[in-house]
Structure formats: C-alpha cells, structure tokens
C-alpha cells in the first residue's frame, strides 16, 4: 500500500508541475516560481497527510544513513566547486 501512496503523491506533484508548464507557455511567468515552490513543498509534506498501512520493516536504516552521507558529500563538493570561482590564482593573497 505504501507504493500506492507514493504513486498518488507523484501524480499530484506532477500535476502541479504541468500547471507550472502551462503557466509558462501562457505567459504567466511571475507565477511559475511560486507554483514550483508549492510542488516541492507538496512533495515534501504530503506523505504526512496521505497515510496508508505502511510496513516499517522494509525500512533499512543503514541504507538511509548511507544515502544521507552521500548527499552530504555531494553538497560539500558542490560548495567547494562553487567557492573556487571567487579565487584568482594569478593574484593570490590572504585577504
């Protein structure tokens, strides 16, 4: 039943994104960013409101930890790559 809830949530979020695309096509660009924010928040918080019979035994805690560690590594790496644009190797100084 957990997969059924995930499909319902996915369909709702995809519908919101289709609305954002239709607004973009129709020229209502000032609303597109807010519709995207609503889609992200809906995807994040809708699982708390749409609940079914969920089997907690299928959750692998070690896998969740591994995924969050990977997310942390990728985020830190992207931050380092973005910071390199602020430094000039030709005029390197401590200031």
C-alpha positions in Angstrom: 0.0 0.0 0.0 3.0 2.3 0.5 3.7 2.2 -3.2 0.1 3.2 -3.9 0.5 6.3 -1.7 3.8 7.2 -3.4 2.1 7.0 -6.8 -0.7 9.2 -5.7 1.7 11.8 -4.3 3.8 11.6 -7.5 0.7 12.2 -9.6 -0.3 15.2 -7.6 3.2 16.7 -7.7 3.5 16.1 -11.5 0.1 17.7 -12.0 1.4 20.8 -10.2 4.4 20.8 -12.4 2.2 20.5 -15.5 0.3 23.6 -14.3 3.6 25.4 -13.9 4.5 24.5 -17.5 1.1 25.6 -18.8 1.5 28.9 -17.0 5.0 29.3 -18.5 3.6 28.7 -22.0 0.7 31.0 -21.5 3.0 33.9 -20.4 2.2 33.9 -16.7 5.9 33.7 -15.7 5.5 35.6 -12.5 3.6 32.7 -11.0 5.8 29.8 -12.2 8.3 30.1 -9.3 5.6 30.0 -6.7 3.9 27.0 -8.3 7.3 25.2 -8.3 7.7 26.1 -4.6 4.2 24.7 -3.9 5.2 21.5 -5.9 8.3 21.0 -3.8 6.5 21.6 -0.5 3.7 19.3 -1.6 6.1 16.5 -2.4 7.9 17.1 1.0 4.9 17.3 3.3 2.1 15.4 1.5 3.3 12.0 2.8 2.4 13.2 6.3 -1.2 13.7 5.3 -1.7 10.8 2.9 -1.1 7.7 5.1 -1.8 4.1 4.5 -0.8 0.9 6.0 3.0 1.2 5.8 5.2 -1.7 6.8 8.1 -0.3 8.9 10.1 -3.5 8.5 11.0 -2.6 4.9 13.0 0.5 6.0 16.7 -0.1 6.0 18.3 2.3 8.5 21.8 1.7 7.3 20.7 2.4 3.7 19.1 5.7 4.8 22.3 6.7 6.6 24.3 5.8 3.5 22.1 8.0 1.3 22.3 11.0 3.7 26.1 10.6 3.8 26.2 10.6 0.0 24.0 13.7 -0.1 26.3 15.4 2.4 29.4 14.6 0.4 27.9 15.8 -2.9 26.6 19.0 -1.3 30.0 19.7 0.3 31.8 19.0 -3.0 29.4 21.3 -4.9 30.1 24.0 -2.3 33.8 23.7 -2.8 33.5 23.9 -6.6 31.3 27.0 -6.3 33.8 28.7 -4.0 36.7 28.3 -6.4 35.2 31.0 -8.7 35.9 33.6 -6.0 39.7 33.0 -6.0 42.1 34.2 -8.6 45.3 32.1 -8.8 47.2 34.8 -10.6 46.7 37.3 -7.7 46.7 35.0 -4.7 46.8 36.7 -1.4 45.4 36.1 2.1 42.9 38.9 2.0 
